[in-house]
Amino acid sequence: MQHLTLPANFKTASDDGTLSGHASIFGNLDSQGDVVEKGAFREILTNENGQIPMLWQHNSREPIGVAAVREDFKGLAFDGRLVLADPLAVSARAHVKAGSVRGVSVGYDVLKDGARFVDGVRHLIALKLYEISLVTFAANPLARVEAMKSRGDLEQAAREWGLSKSQARRLAHAGWPAISAVDPDEDLDREIERILSTHSKLKGR
């Protein structure tokens, strides 16, 4: 099994341990000299619920959660959930909050005729995905964990946009149903920005 390690830009660790982002970015040359092409993840080893294991540091003896993965226009998107009944998953969430865990990595095999070389660069076109892992170090500067989704994330984003604590709390309470219904392929930050912009316009009337 091979690994492809990418950076993570965690926001806040949600109380229920959910997180989302991209575990691979299409068409981007990483520091290992690989480029993953769109359509590469056509085979994914999932459980009966269509999910793959989420591991700690690629250790198959240390699962910490599960993730649903899909290809979108950008790369391999995932929505994961840490199993917080496991002390290791609780520890992983603490490291995410502290910023000491900075990467997400995929474990895969290259399928037959699944790679081609162009000018010394390996292009990955057919992979079998087994797992994704939270890891300490990262290699690819374009992939990231984009959110650990919760109402608290929206409240924090509102505070960062300059709203008071009470205003942010009210906006999070009212706006979270709209945020949580965003299409998975859309950008969560862009939707938050839209809601906050609407709030500012209404406030100025």
C-alpha positions as a printed Julia matrix, in Angstrom:
205×3 Matrix{Float64}:
   0.0    0.0     0.0
   1.25   3.48   -0.86
   0.53   6.78    0.85
  -0.14  10.26   -0.44
   0.15  12.88    2.3
  -1.48  16.3     2.15
  -1.66  19.31    4.49
  -4.59  20.05    6.73
  -5.9   23.45    7.74
  -8.23  22.51   10.57
 -10.55  25.16   11.87
 -12.24  24.1    15.1
 -12.77  20.57   16.34
 -16.51  20.12   16.6
 -18.02  18.57   19.67
 -19.23  15.54   17.72
 -15.88  15.0    15.98
 -17.04  15.66   12.42
 -14.65  17.03    9.83
 -14.52  17.52    6.08
 -12.16  18.56    3.34
 -10.16  17.14    0.47
  -7.76  14.22    0.83
  -6.39  14.65   -2.7
  -6.3   17.47   -5.24
  -6.51  16.66   -8.94
  -3.86  17.87  -11.37
  -1.45  19.09   -8.71
   2.22  18.01   -8.51
   3.06  17.02   -4.95
   6.49  16.89   -3.32
   6.73  13.17   -4.07
   6.54  13.81   -7.81
   3.0   12.47   -8.28
  -0.05  13.98   -9.93
  -3.46  12.49   -9.21
  -5.83  12.78  -12.16
  -9.6   13.2   -12.01
 -11.27   9.79  -12.06
  -8.34   8.07  -10.34
 -10.41   6.98   -7.34
 -12.81   4.79   -9.29
 -12.35   1.92   -6.87
 -12.83   2.47   -3.15
 -12.84  -0.28   -0.57
 -15.82   0.66    1.59
 -17.89  -1.0     4.28
 -21.59  -1.76    3.94
 -22.39   1.88    4.7
 -20.18   3.18    1.92
 -17.48   4.45    4.27
 -13.76   3.84    4.64
 -11.68   3.7     7.82
 -10.03   6.8     9.18
  -6.73   5.83   10.83
  -4.19   7.48   13.08
  -0.84   7.88   11.29
  -1.64   5.03    8.82
  -1.63   2.47   11.63
  -4.24  -0.17   10.8
  -4.32  -1.11   14.49
  -5.35   2.41   15.43
  -8.62   3.33   13.7
 -10.11   6.57   14.97
 -13.19   7.05   12.79
 -14.87   6.59    9.43
 -15.19   8.77    6.35
 -17.45   8.97    3.32
 -15.44   9.95    0.23
 -16.36  11.14   -3.23
 -14.74  12.76   -6.23
 -15.8   16.31   -7.01
 -14.45  18.92   -9.41
 -11.55  19.67   -7.08
 -10.35  16.3    -5.87
 -11.19  13.55   -3.4
 -13.59  15.11   -0.92
 -14.39  13.49    2.39
 -16.75  13.86    5.31
 -15.47  12.08    8.4
 -16.46  11.45   11.96
 -14.11  10.6    14.82
 -15.32   7.83   17.13
 -15.11   9.75   20.38
 -15.82   6.64   22.47
 -12.2    5.74   21.63
  -9.63   7.61   23.76
  -7.27   7.72   20.78
  -9.87   9.6    18.74
 -10.32  12.05   21.62
  -6.55  12.52   21.64
  -6.58  13.03   17.87
  -9.21  15.75   18.23
  -7.07  17.45   20.87
  -4.08  17.44   18.51
  -6.27  18.91   15.78
  -7.29  21.73   18.1
  -3.69  22.34   19.12
  -2.44  22.29   15.53
   0.12  19.55   16.22
  -1.59  17.32   13.64
  -1.24  19.11   10.33
  -1.9   16.57    7.59
  -4.32  14.13    6.01
  -3.09  11.18    3.98
  -4.61   8.48    1.78
  -3.61   4.83    1.66
  -3.98   3.26   -1.79
  -2.7    0.76   -4.33
  -2.06   1.58   -7.98
  -4.26  -0.61  -10.19
  -3.01  -2.31  -13.34
  -2.04   0.34  -15.9
  -3.05   2.89  -13.29
   0.01   5.12  -13.66
   1.83   6.74  -16.54
   5.02   8.78  -16.63
   5.25  12.09  -18.48
   8.59  13.93  -18.35
   9.55  12.1   -15.19
   6.27  12.84  -13.39
   4.06   9.95  -12.34
   0.4   10.57  -13.22
  -1.96   8.41  -11.17
  -5.06   7.52  -13.17
  -6.47   4.39  -11.48
  -6.16   3.78   -7.74
  -7.8    1.59   -5.14
  -8.41   3.58   -1.96
  -8.31   1.78    1.39
  -8.19   4.47    4.07
  -7.48   8.06    4.97
  -5.35   9.04    7.95
  -4.67  12.01   10.16
  -0.91  12.47   10.14
   1.7   14.83   11.54
   3.41  16.01    8.35
   2.11  16.98    4.94
   3.43  17.13    1.39
   0.86  18.76   -0.86
   0.16  22.48   -0.26
  -3.23  22.57   -2.0
  -5.3   19.97   -0.14
  -6.74  20.7     3.26
  -9.35  19.79    5.77
 -11.8   22.6     5.21
 -14.1   22.33    8.19
 -15.03  20.42   11.26
 -18.68  21.21   10.85
 -20.77  22.39   13.73
 -22.86  25.37   14.73
 -19.81  26.49   16.71
 -17.82  26.75   13.47
 -20.35  29.2    12.07
 -20.33  31.21   15.29
 -16.53  31.41   15.22
 -16.56  32.48   11.58
 -19.05  35.23   12.41
 -16.78  36.48   15.21
 -13.85  36.56   12.77
 -15.97  38.7    10.46
 -16.35  41.3    13.2
 -19.69  40.49   14.77
 -20.1   40.67   18.52
 -20.38  37.48   20.56
 -24.14  37.85   20.93
 -24.62  38.71   17.25
 -22.5   35.71   16.23
 -24.5   33.41   18.48
 -27.81  34.62   17.02
 -26.52  34.32   13.45
 -25.22  30.8    14.1
 -28.56  29.75   15.57
 -30.5   31.14   12.61
 -28.02  30.38    9.83
 -26.83  26.87   10.7
 -29.78  25.09    9.0
 -28.87  26.85    5.74
 -25.16  26.04    6.11
 -25.74  22.38    6.91
 -27.9   22.06    3.8
 -25.17  23.32    1.44
 -24.38  21.01   -1.46
 -21.21  19.03   -0.6
 -19.53  20.28   -3.76
 -20.03  23.91   -2.82
 -17.59  25.89   -0.72
 -18.67  26.2     2.91
 -16.64  29.36    3.47
 -18.29  31.0     0.47
 -21.75  30.18    1.85
 -20.81  31.57    5.27
 -19.55  34.73    3.57
 -22.85  35.07    1.71
 -24.89  34.77    4.91
 -22.69  37.24    6.76
 -22.89  39.69    3.86
 -26.67  39.48    3.9
 -26.65  40.03    7.66
 -24.5   43.16    7.27
 -26.78  44.6     4.61
 -29.87  44.04    6.74
 -28.11  45.55    9.74
 -27.33  48.7     7.74
 -30.94  49.35    6.78
